[in-house]
Amino acid sequence: MKVVDFSKQRTVINKYVSELRDVNVQKDRLRFRQNVVRIGHAMAYEVSKSLEYKDITVQTPLAEAVASVLAEEIVIGTVFRAGLPLHQGFLDVFDEAGNAFVSAYRYYKDKEGTDVGIKIEYIATPDLEGKTLILVDPMLATGGSMELAYEAFCTKGTPKKLIMACVIAAKGGVDYLKKFFPSNDITLYCGAIDPELNSHKYIVPGLGDAGDLMYGDKL
């Protein structure tokens, strides 16, 4: 698996990530969500450089012109609920893409909250056979949600190509996905890669609970 870490590049993505992390800016849920959408826009543009294209001829008011358009059938997949703004950012760019959704939530298996499990409950997706699946989820902690989401989607067809994108990843989660997806044909795009997880499996320094910051606290 190839990894692209935008924090190592000079890109506006870094500005958006810095605001997502800032406890003062986080108080504005609308801005938080919009920054995730903006990151989706920027990442989708970078992803578009790696895709296959074909030439078509279009008629202008004055003459014919040759244009390059995508030659791949794209499906954007995401995990409820925190994945929705990032999904929207990618969909704004790949506006003709199919859409796939899966609900996955983390739960603690012990009273101390250190043994984390992930449960899949719902899936809605078009046929994925032979298509390009762009799987987006803002936070990549252990890598378990991304793995289970991919496996759930593959019950509806095997994608020809897999691309993954997240806003912030933990190094351990990235290493886990490298083992799970050893092929160099798969790419993971990250806004930033942070060094560790705490005892409750939250990314450090991270930004907190992305879903809560987007939509409010949950019970």
N, C-alpha and C positions, 0 to 999 in steps of 0.2 A: 504494500500500500504506500502510495506517495502522499506526503504531507506538505501542505502549503500553509505557512504561518505568517499571516499578514502583519503581525507585530514586528517582524523582522524587515518589513518593507516600508517605504515612504508612501503612505496611502491615507486618504481621508477616513478610512475605516478606523484607524487608531483614535481619531478625535471622537467618533461615536462611542467606541469602547470606553474611552476615558470618562465620558458622561454617564454611561451605564454604571460604572463602578462608583461614581461620586455620590456619597450619601445625601448630599444636599440636592443634587439634580434628581436623584431617585424619588424625591417627594412628589414630583410631577409625573403621574402615571402616563399621561398622554405623550409627554416628551420621551419617556422611557420606551413606550411602544413604538413611537415614530423612529427613534434611533435604531431599533432593531429592524424595522422595515427598511431604513436607509442602508444598513449593513447588508440586508438581503439584496437590495438593488446593486450595490457595489460588487458583492460576491458573484451575483448572477452574471454581471458583465465579465468578470474574470473567468468564470466557468465557460462562458460562451466562446472564449478563445480556443478552448480545447475540443469543441464539438465539430461534427462533420457538416459540410455545406454543399449546396448544389447551386448552379446558375440557372436563373429563369429570365425570361424576357417580359418586360412590362411595357405597356403603352402609355406614354406621356402625351400631353396635348400637342406636342411638336414632333415627336419621333419615338421609336422604340429604344429602350434602355435595358442593359443587362444588369441584374441584381443577384447578389448572393444570399440565399436563404437557408435555414436549417434543413438538413436532410435526415435528422433523427426525430423519432417520436418520443417526446419527453413526458414523463409523469413526475410531478413534484409530490413527495410524500412527507408527512410530518406527524409529530406526536402531540396529541391534545395535552394540556391547553396552552402551555408556554410556547409551543412551536408555531402558533398561528401568525404572529406578526412577521417572523422570518419567512414563513411560507408565502405570505402576501407579498413581501419584497421580491421573492423569486418569481412569483406569478405575474407581478407587474411587468417584469422583463420578458419572461417566457409566457406571453399572454394566451397562447394557444395550447398550452400544456394540459394534460390530464391531471387530476388531483386525487391523491390517496391520503387517507387519515386513519390513524390508529390511536386508541386510548391506552396509555400506559401510565401507571402510577407507582411510586415507590412507597414501601411500607417497612416498618421496623419489626423484625422478628423477635426482638428481645426488649425488655423493659428499659435497658440502658440506651437504646437507640443507636447501637453501633453495628448491628447485623442487619443490612438492608436487603430487601427483596423487591422485585419488580413484577407487577401483574399486568397482563394484557387482557382487555375486556371487550373491545369493539374494533371492528375494521371495516372500512369502506374504500374500495379501490376499483379502478377499471382493470381490464386484462393487462398484465405487465409483460406478457410473453414477447421477447425480442425488443423491448423498448429500453429507453435510457431512464433509469430511476435516479432522481436527485432527492436524496433523503436529508431533510434539514431538521435540526433540533438545537435550540440556542445553547444548552449546557451539556457538555460531554464530561461526565464525572468518572464513573467506572467503565463506561462503554456498554453496560448491560442493556440500557434502553435502546440504543442504536442497533445492537445485535438482535434483540427480540423483535423490534419493529421490522427489521429487514426479513427475518424469518417469517413473521406474520404476513408480510406483503408477498413473499415468495409462494405462499399457498395459493395465490391468484395468478401465478405465472412467473417464469424466470426471466428477469431483466437481462438484456444483452450487455448493458453497461451500468455500473453503479458509481455515483458520485455522492459524497457526503459533505455536509457543511454545518458548522457550529460557530457560535459567537465566541465562547470561551470553553476551552478544554483543559482537563487535568492531564499531566504527562502520563500518569498511570493509565488513564482511559485511552489515550492515544496508543500507548504501547500494547494495551489489550487488543485494540482493533487491528493493529499491525499483525498480531498473531492470528486473529480470527479471519482477516482478509489479507493473506500473504501476497496476492497477485499485484503486480505493478500496474495493472490495468485499472485499478481502483484508486481514487484520489479523495483525500480528506482536506477540506479547506477550513482553516481556523482563524478567527479574528485574533486570538491570543491563546497561548498555551501556558498555563500556570503550573507551579512545581508540585503541588500536593493536594491531598484531601485531608479534612479533619476527621475526628473519630466518628462523626455523624455522616460522613461521606459527602460533605459539601466542599466545593472547590475553594482553595485558599491561594491568593487573596480573593479570587472570584468576584461576586457581586451580591451574593445572597440568593434568595429564592426568586428566580426569574418570573415564575407564574404569579406569585403573590405581588411582586412589584408591578406586573402588568395589569392584574385584574383584582387585586385585593386579597386579604387573608382568607384562608379556608379552614373549615373545622377539622 
